[in-house]
Amino acid sequence: MKEPNMFDSFSLKGLELKNRIMMSPMCQYSVDKKDGIATDWHYIHYVSRAIGGAGLVMVEMTDVEPDGRISDHDLGLWSEEQIPALKKIVDGIHQHGAKASIQIAHAGRKAEDAEVPVAPSAIPFDENSKTPRELTTEEVYELIGKFRKSVRFAVQAGFDVIEIHGAHGYLIHQFHSPLTNQRTDEFGKDLTKFGSDVLKAAKEEIPTDMPLIMRISAKEYVDGGYDINGAIELAKAYKEAGAEIFDISSGGEGQIAAWGKPGTHAAYQVPLAREIKKALNVPVIAVGRLDDPTLANAVVGTEDADLVAVGRGMLRNPYWALEAAKQLRKSTDEMVPVQYKLGF
């Protein structure tokens, strides 16, 4: 039986990928008009990675309301006016044989340009950050509705799969972390209720054959933060709410304290992905310093993860996947555009 590798196809429900290489979502901070609408930069940026051989291209963190952005230069999807530019990107990605995803999010207390950011509780990120306003229970339900609308717009734009961002210290993470959620209402008594309700709303908006991705931080690098065992319990609740693929990252919830700085070695998050996959029996995406093709391929080959997400490596080289195939002596006949075959 052939060992799996990252050039194998992947399918789940109606999602079919030509390989298991994903471009990780990375904010470009390039919306000069501050209207949340994708620009020519975004089109070139994402479509070039489809030309470069990635099986799945994920558009960066795209926010459900203006004050949900990290910065005013981020993408948004709170208005129908923002759909056409994203649809153009999706169509370009499809034209070059890849599938398109988008990460739907809200920055919560980490919304740097919001005059007064909002959060589960009025706890600032650090001493240099604004103190957020605690959301009322009614406002929390309204935000669930805003996530729902953004997912609906993403479907209208033609995305093949949608990711809900519950990691890196952003709003959903803020709700499910005991460090940042000190509420006394139903969203404090059940720390996974907000994220679960967002997932349930998303499931009602996406086609029945479209899987739903949930990104979580599987470890908090601060005193009193949850570890992988806590993350498994979070993931179980989110699986029950409708998440079918988990994108496994870590950190982002606060200043580094006792547990040390993350990301000091290659593949540092792969053990977290492995544990989530084992505990929940679900497909997982591994991410984090997987720029070396041999290493990335081994993550799939050893079945620690089903897909590998490459971030900085694809910032440096849009054709990372094609170069990886050449380096690993995999056939590039079907991957390389005819215009580039002389180079391979």
Residue pairs with C-beta under 8 A, 6 or more apart in sequence:
3 301
4 300
4 301
4 303
5 20
5 297
5 300
5 301
5 328
5 330
6 19
6 20
6 21
6 296
6 297
6 299
6 300
6 301
6 307
6 308
6 324
7 19
7 20
7 21
7 297
7 325
7 328
7 330
8 19
8 20
8 300
9 16
9 17
9 18
9 19
9 20
9 55
10 16
10 17
10 19
10 20
10 55
10 283
10 306
10 307
11 17
12 211
12 244
12 245
12 283
13 209
13 210
13 211
13 244
14 207
14 209
14 210
14 211
15 99
15 160
15 161
15 210
15 211
16 99
17 55
17 56
17 99
17 307
18 55
18 97
18 98
19 53
19 54
19 55
19 321
19 335
20 55
20 300
20 306
20 307
20 308
21 53
21 54
21 55
21 56
21 296
21 307
21 308
21 310
21 320
21 321
21 324
22 54
22 55
22 56
22 57
22 58
22 101
22 285
22 307
22 308
22 309
22 310
23 46
23 49
23 54
23 56
23 57
23 58
23 309
23 310
23 311
23 314
24 58
24 287
24 309
24 310
24 311
24 314
25 58
25 59
25 60
25 61
25 101
25 103
25 163
26 60
26 311
26 315
27 60
27 61
27 70
27 74
28 41
28 42
28 45
28 60
29 70
29 71
29 73
29 74
30 39
30 41
30 42
30 73
31 37
31 38
31 39
31 72
31 73
31 74
31 75
31 76
32 39
32 73
34 72
34 73
35 76
35 81
35 82
36 62
36 63
36 66
36 69
36 74
36 75
36 76
36 77
36 78
36 79
36 82
37 75
37 76
37 81
37 82
37 85
38 59
38 75
38 82
38 85
38 86
38 88
38 89
39 85
42 59
42 75
42 85
42 89
43 85
43 88
43 89
43 92
46 57
46 59
46 89
46 92
46 93
46 100
47 89
47 92
47 93
47 95
47 96
48 318
49 57
49 98
49 314
49 318
50 57
50 92
50 93
50 95
50 96
50 97
50 98
51 96
51 318
51 319
51 337
52 314
52 317
52 318
52 319
52 320
52 321
52 322
53 319
53 320
53 321
53 322
53 324
53 325
53 335
53 336
54 98
54 310
54 314
54 320
54 321
55 98
55 99
55 307
55 321
56 98
56 99
56 100
56 101
56 160
56 161
56 307
57 93
57 98
57 99
57 100
57 101
58 100
58 101
58 102
58 103
58 163
58 309
59 75
59 86
59 89
59 100
59 101
59 102
59 103
59 159
60 74
60 75
60 103
61 70
61 74
61 75
61 103
61 105
61 107
61 165
61 170
62 74
62 75
62 76
62 77
62 86
62 102
62 103
62 104
62 105
62 150
62 154
63 69
63 70
63 74
63 75
63 76
63 77
63 78
63 104
63 105
63 106
63 107
63 150
64 76
64 77
64 78
64 104
64 105
64 106
64 143
64 146
64 147
64 149
64 150
65 76
65 78
65 106
65 143
65 146
66 72
66 76
66 78
67 111
67 114
67 115
67 117
67 118
68 76
68 105
68 106
68 107
68 108
68 111
68 114
68 146
68 171
69 75
69 76
69 107
69 111
69 113
69 114
70 107
70 110
70 111
70 112
70 113
71 112
71 113
72 113
75 82
76 82
77 83
77 86
77 102
77 104
77 150
77 153
77 154
78 146
78 149
78 150
80 153
82 153
83 153
83 156
83 157
86 102
86 154
86 157
86 159
87 156
87 157
87 158
89 100
90 100
90 157
90 158
90 159
91 158
93 99
93 100
94 100
94 158
96 337
99 160
99 161
100 158
100 159
100 160
100 161
101 159
101 160
101 161
101 162
101 163
101 213
102 154
102 157
102 159
102 162
102 163
103 163
103 164
103 165
103 215
104 147
104 150
104 151
104 154
104 162
104 163
104 164
104 165
104 202
105 164
105 165
105 170
105 171
105 172
106 143
106 146
106 147
106 170
106 171
106 172
107 114
107 117
107 170
107 171
108 117
108 118
108 119
108 120
108 132
108 169
108 170
108 171
108 174
109 117
109 118
109 119
109 123
109 124
109 125
109 129
109 130
109 132
109 171
109 174
109 180
110 117
110 125
110 129
110 169
110 170
111 117
111 118
112 129
114 130
116 130
116 132
116 133
117 130
117 132
117 133
118 132
118 133
118 134
118 135
118 139
119 132
119 133
119 134
119 135
119 171
119 174
119 180
120 134
120 135
120 140
120 171
120 174
120 175
120 180
120 181
120 182
120 183
120 187
120 188
120 194
121 132
121 134
121 180
121 181
121 182
121 183
122 131
122 132
122 133
122 134
123 131
123 132
123 179
123 180
123 182
124 130
124 131
124 132
125 169
125 254
126 254
126 255
134 183
135 143
137 185
137 186
137 187
140 187
140 194
143 171
143 194
144 194
144 197
144 198
144 201
145 201
147 164
147 198
147 201
147 202
148 198
148 201
148 202
148 204
148 205
151 162
151 201
151 202
151 205
151 206
152 205
154 162
155 162
155 205
155 206
155 207
155 210
160 210
161 210
161 211
161 212
161 213
161 245
162 202
162 206
162 210
162 212
162 213
163 213
163 214
163 215
163 247
164 172
164 195
164 198
164 199
164 202
164 212
164 213
164 214
164 215
164 243
165 172
165 215
166 172
166 173
166 176
166 195
166 214
166 215
166 216
166 217
166 238
167 173
167 215
167 216
167 217
167 247
167 249
167 250
167 252
168 215
168 217
168 249
168 251
168 252
168 253
169 180
169 217
169 251
169 252
169 253
169 254
170 252
171 194
172 194
172 195
172 198
173 180
173 216
173 217
173 252
173 253
174 180
174 181
174 253
175 181
175 187
175 191
175 192
175 193
175 194
175 195
176 191
176 192
176 194
176 195
176 234
177 191
177 220
177 225
177 226
177 253
178 191
178 224
178 226
179 220
179 222
179 224
179 225
179 253
179 254
180 253
180 254
181 187
181 188
181 191
182 188
183 189
186 193
187 193
187 194
191 234
192 234
192 237
192 238
192 241
195 214
195 234
195 237
195 238
195 241
196 237
196 238
196 240
196 241
197 241
199 212
199 214
199 238
199 241
199 242
199 243
200 241
200 242
202 212
202 242
203 212
203 241
203 242
206 212
211 244
211 245
212 242
212 243
212 244
212 245
213 243
213 244
213 245
213 246
213 247
213 285
214 235
214 238
214 243
214 245
214 246
214 247
215 246
215 247
215 248
215 249
216 231
216 234
216 235
216 238
216 246
216 247
216 248
216 249
217 231
217 249
217 250
217 251
217 252
217 253
218 228
218 231
218 235
218 248
218 249
218 250
218 269
218 272
218 273
218 275
218 276
219 225
219 226
219 227
219 228
219 231
219 250
219 251
219 259
219 262
219 272
220 226
220 227
220 250
220 251
220 253
220 254
220 259
221 250
221 251
221 256
221 257
221 259
221 260
221 261
221 262
222 253
222 254
222 255
222 256
222 257
222 258
222 259
223 257
223 258
223 259
225 253
225 254
225 259
226 234
228 272
228 275
228 276
231 272
231 276
232 275
232 276
232 279
232 280
235 243
235 246
235 276
235 279
235 280
235 282
236 279
236 280
238 246
239 246
239 280
239 282
243 282
244 282
244 283
245 282
245 283
245 284
245 285
245 306
246 273
246 276
246 277
246 280
246 282
246 283
246 284
246 285
247 284
247 285
247 287
247 309
248 269
248 272
248 273
248 276
248 284
248 285
248 286
248 287
248 305
249 269
249 287
249 288
250 262
250 269
250 272
250 288
251 262
251 263
256 262
262 268
262 269
263 288
263 289
265 289
266 289
266 290
266 291
266 292
266 295
267 286
267 288
267 289
267 290
267 295
267 299
268 288
268 289
269 286
269 287
269 288
270 286
270 288
270 290
270 299
270 304
270 305
271 304
273 284
273 285
273 286
273 304
273 305
274 284
274 304
274 305
276 282
276 284
277 283
277 284
277 304
277 305
277 306
283 306
283 307
284 305
284 306
284 307
285 305
285 306
285 307
285 308
285 309
286 299
286 304
286 305
286 307
286 308
286 309
287 308
287 309
287 310
287 311
290 296
290 299
290 308
290 309
290 310
290 313
291 310
291 312
291 313
291 320
293 320
293 323
293 324
293 327
293 328
294 327
294 328
296 308
296 310
296 324
297 308
297 324
297 328
299 305
299 308
300 306
300 307
300 308
310 320
310 321
313 320
314 320
317 323
319 340
321 335
322 332
322 335
322 336
322 340
322 344
324 330
325 331
325 332
325 335
326 332
326 344
332 344
336 343
336 344
